[in-house]
Amino acid sequence: MIDLKEILTASLVLFAVIDIIGNIPLIISLRDKIGHIQSEKASVIAAFIMIGFLFLGEEILNLIGIDIYSFAVAGSLVIFFLALEMILGITIYRDEAPETASIVPLAFPMIAGAGSMTSLLSLRAEFYITNIIIAILINILFVYMILKSSRLIGRLLGKSGINIIRKVFGIILLALAVKLFTTNIGKLI
């Protein structure tokens, strides 16, 4: 059943978690280091990872003996630290720049990372799968447009504009992390 409110809510949650706007400085840096980023490839692979995890994520977790609540609590901690990075302007996790950035780190873990996957499982518990898939596709389309035009956006927003957007989405992510944690920790205890 297609529900516009569910699609909008799921889209906003995924948009905040993916934080493609906040990652524009990283995308520009990767583009400068390696030259060309394959926007189409990164977007399609991220979509497949997210949709695949939406359908198989819970089964994979059950196979390795992890319940969805434990995964959600762990994911809330990951989202919490991502939010702190965005709000405080610090780097907690650092990775070397790969030779190709289309799949790693763009498609995974920047777009379809632990935060996205945790959010998908949480959304799946509340919303119809059709609405979540539409929200994923909306976000992937937006991600593709941002990847394609990252240099132009970086010039238009400037450093201070990007920093403001990053901090706003950091606060949204922090609130999401708290909600995920408080909702799921009680089910574990």
Secondary structure, DSSP 8 states (H G I E B T S, - for coil): ---HHHHHHHHHHHHHHH-TTTTHHHHHHHHHHHS---HHHHHHHHHHHHHHHHHHHHHHHHHTT--HHHHHHHHHHHHHHHHHHHHHT--SS-----S--IIIIIIIIIISSHHHHHHHHHHHHHS-HHHHHHHHHHHHHHHHHHHHTHHHHHHHHHHHHHHHHHHHHHHHHHHHHHHHHHHHHHHH-
